[in-house]
Amino acid sequence: MTARKVRNKGQARLFESRYLEMLTKTHPLVIWGMYIPLISYMLYYSYSSLHFRLPVMALVFAGALFAWTFFEYIMHRFVFHIVSEKPALQRISYLLHGTHHEFPRDKQRLFMPPVPSLIIASLLFGMMHIVMHNAAFIFFPGFLLGYLLYGSLHYAIHAWNPPFPFMKPLWRNHHLHHYKSEERGFGVSTSLWDRVFDTFFD
């Protein structure tokens, strides 16, 4: 499937209500401002109250950063690009990601806006805590930082040219995903999983 018609100017109107419409937009600094205090507190709590040792915390945190890259790939490929004949699912798909493909340079919709972001983050932390118990207080901050780095890189790819030559392949992979084929190039922060699952552009 080739990419849908791309509009490099403008912005989609998602809701008739201007209040709902306002909730679909954000700036990266708002999201960083929401999550950096949470990340800092959880790590402090893990060390001071849960008494995790620093080497263990560093290992779990690094593992969470890596786990984010896999989650990012799976979500982008199988959730954001879901294919369905059902109008309701098509609408959800458009709200989640389709609008970004139609207006890829809309800088106000390159991060998940605060309200749905907090709801999803709460659900993810709840599931992590069920599985990992107190270790979730270390894993979740690493996972969140992975999201913040991914979101910032995604913003940069659509807003600017690559600042360093070694970053050009990431820019190329994501631009090809938008302008050549939506069936390849699902990784944004890394092309590792595209290579593993054979969705990397030649």
N, C-alpha and C positions, 0 to 999 in steps of 0.2 A: 504494500500500500504506500503510495507516495503521500507526501505531506499535504495537508489541507491548505486552502488558500491562506496565504500569510499577509497580514497587514502590518507594515512596519511603523505605521502612525496610528494614533487613536487608542481607544479603550472600549472594551465591551461594557454594555449596560446589563447587569445581571438581575437586578430587582427593580420593580417600579418604585418601591419605597426608598426614599433618599437615605433613611436611617439604616435600613438593611444594606443598601449599597455602600454606605460609609464603612460598615463593618467588614466589607470584603477587601479593604485596602489597608496597607500598612507600610512602614519604612523599616529597613533592617535595624536601625538603632533602637526602635521600639522593642523589637523581639530580643535583641541583645540585652537591653535594659530589664526585660522581664526575667530572663533566664540566668544571667550571670550571678545575681544575688542568690538564686536558688541553688545553682551549682556550687557556689562557695559555701553556703550554709550546710548543704548535704555532706560535703567533704569534711568540713569542720566537725559536724556532728558524728560522722563515721570515725574520726580520729579521737575526739575528746570524750564522747559518750559511749560509743560502741567499741572503742579500744582496738580498732583495726591497726595493724602495723603498717608503716609507710611503704615497705616493699610490696606488701600484699595489695595495698590500695593502688600503687602505681601499676601493678600487673593487671588488676581488674579494670582499672580506668583505661589502660591501653587496649585491653580486649574489647571494651565497649566501643571505643573509637573504631576499631576494625569491624565490629559487628554492625555498626551503623552503615558502613559502605555496602554490606550485603543487603541490609534492610532497605536502603535507598534504591538499590537496583531492583529488588523484588517489587517494591511498591510502585516504582515508575513503570516497570514492564507490565505487571499483571493487575494493578489497581487503577493507576492513572490512565492506562491505555486499554481499559476493558472494552471488549467488543460485545455489543448486545443489540438485539432488535427491539428491546423494551424501551419505550419512550422515557420512563422514569429513570432507568439506568443511564440512558443517553444524556439526560439532563444532569444527573449527578456527575457523570464523567466530564461533561462540559464545564460545570461549576468548579470541579476539582482541578482540571488540567487543560481541558479543551480551549478555554478562553486564553490560556497562556500560549497555546500553539497558534491561535488566530492572531493574537497581539503580543508577540514575544518581546517587544521592547517596552511594554507597559511596566514601568519600574515599581508601580504601587502594588503589583500582584506577583512579585517574584518570591516573596515569603508568605507562608501561611499566616493569615491575619490572627490577631491575638485571641479572640474568643474560640474559634475552632481549634487553634493551636493548643490552648490550655486544656480543652476538653480531651483532645487526643493524647496529650502528654500525661494527663491524670490517668487515663485508661491504661496507657503503656506502663506507667509506674506501678499501678495496681497489679497488672499481670506479672511484671518483673518481681514484685515483692512476694507474690504467691509462689513463684518458682525459686527465687534466690534468697528469700527472707531478708536479713539485714544487709547482705551484700548488695542488694538493690540500691542502697543509699550511696554506694560507690559506682556501681555500674550505670545507673541512670544519669548521673552528671556527665560521665564520659560519653554516653549516648547522645545527651543533649548538646554537648560541645561538638560532637560530630555533625549534628544537625545544623548548628550555627555556622560551622565552617563550610559545610555543603551549601547552605543558603547564601552565604556571603560570596562564595565562589560562583554560584549560579547567577547572582546579581551582577558580579563583575564581568562574567562572560557576555551577558546581554547589554551591559552598559559601556564597557571599555574594551580596548585591544589588550592582548596578553602583555603583562608588564615585563615578563622574562621569557627568553626563547624556549626554555624547557617546558613552559606551560602551554605552548602553542598546540600540542596534540589534544589537550583537554578542550580548548576552544574549538578546534576543528571537529572533534567528535560530536560535541553538542550542537554546533551549527549544522552539521550534516544531518543530525537527528531532526532538526527543525525544517531544514530546507531541501533535504533529499529524500529521506525515508524515516517514517515514524516507527518502523519495525526493527530498527537497529540503533545502537548508540544510546543505551539507557543509563549508563553510568555518567555522573557529572563530576563528582569529586575524584573518581578514579576510573580507569578503563579496565581494571582487573577483571571484574565479573563479566564484562562484555567479551573479553578474551576467553574466559573459562566457559561461558555458555554460547560462544560462537555468534555473538550479535555485534561484534566489532566491525567497523567499516574497514575494507581493504585499503 
